[in-house]
Amino acid sequence: MDIIRIIIAIILPPVGVFMQVGLGKHFWINILLTLLGYFPGIIHAVWVIAKY
């Protein structure tokens, strides 16, 4: 299941984080990082999926 989340995180980082942790602080951090730059959002999303 983590492989699917990582693929989704590469396409839409906030959706991958939402699927892993819900509407917590990591989701909002990822929204901010994705708005500031697409690659920081991807890196954060993959990190959250790998950690949790």
N, C-alpha and C positions, 0 to 999 in steps of 0.2 A: 504493500500500500504506500510505503514511503516513496517509491519510484514514481508513482502517479502524482503524488503531492509535489515532488521536485520538478517534474515536467510542467505541472500547472504553475509552480512558482517561477519558472523561467518565462512562461508566457504572460502570466498575471501575478506578480509577487504577492499583493495583498490577499488574493483568493487562497493561495497556498498557505499563508500564515493563518488566515481565518479557519481553514479546514483543520489546522493543527491545534490552535490554541483558543479559537473563538474571538470574541470582541474584547480582548484584554489589552494591556499596554503595548504588547509586541505588535498587535495589529495596527494600532495608531502610529507607532514608530515607523512601521513599514510603509504606511500610507505617506507619511512625511518624507521618508527616504526615497520612495518611488517618485514623488513629485519633484524632489530636488535633483534626482538623477536616476535613470532606469537601472543602471548597474548596481548602485548601492542598495536599491530595493531588492534586487535578485540575490545579492550576497547575504543580506540580512534574512531573507526568506529561507534560503537554503540552510543557513546557520540555525534558525529557529526549528526547522523541520529535523535537522540532524540532532539537535540538543534534546528536544522533547519527544 
